[in-house]
Amino acid sequence: MGKAPDVNDIAPDFTLDTTVKDGFNLHEEVKKGPVLLYFHLAAFGINCTNFMVKLIERADDFEKLGIRLMPINPDSKEIHKKWIERMDSPFEHIIDDGQKVSAEYDAIVRDAPLTKGFTNREFFLVDRDGVIKYKWKADVPKTLPDVEDILKSLENALR
C-alpha cells in the first residue's frame, strides 16, 4: 500500500461496476457533481448496517448539498443488491472486487487484529475537478463518525 491520498490531492481514478451500471469511472462521474466515496467493511455487518441506516435517514441532506454518496466495498454485486433492498437504500453502491480501489486509497485496516486486511471505514469527497476536498478515516472499522459532523464538514469543504 502506498501513501494515502489526502485533501487537495487529485483522487485516484478508477473504473468499477456499481449496483446500477457497469463501468463507473470516478473522474467522468464527478463532472456531474461531487461524489462522496464511503469505504466500509461489509454489507450486513452490524456496525455497517446501523451506520447505513443513519446515512439513509440523511439522504435528502446529501442531495441538498449536491453530493452523491457512493458506498464502496468488495462485496459482490448480488450481496450489495440484497443489502440495498433490505435497507431500502437510495444509494448506488460500488463493487470493489479484490479491494483494488480500497488499497489505492489506503483504506485497508492494518492494526486491528479482528479486521486486519479488510476495507476500513473512510470517506473521501471528490469535487468536479477530481480533487479530494474532505477526508475522514476511522482508527478501526467499528468507529462511527457523527453524521451531523460529516454533513457540516462536507458543506464547509464545498465552499
Secondary structure, 3 states (H helix, E strand, C coil): CCCCCCCCCECCCCEECECCCCCEEHHHHHHHCCEEEEECCCCCCHHHHHHHHHHHHCHHHHHHCCCEEEEEECCCHHHHHHHHHHHCCCCCCEECHHHHHHHHCCCECCCCCCCCCCECCEEEEECCCCEEEEEEECCCCCCCCCHHHHHHHHHHHCC
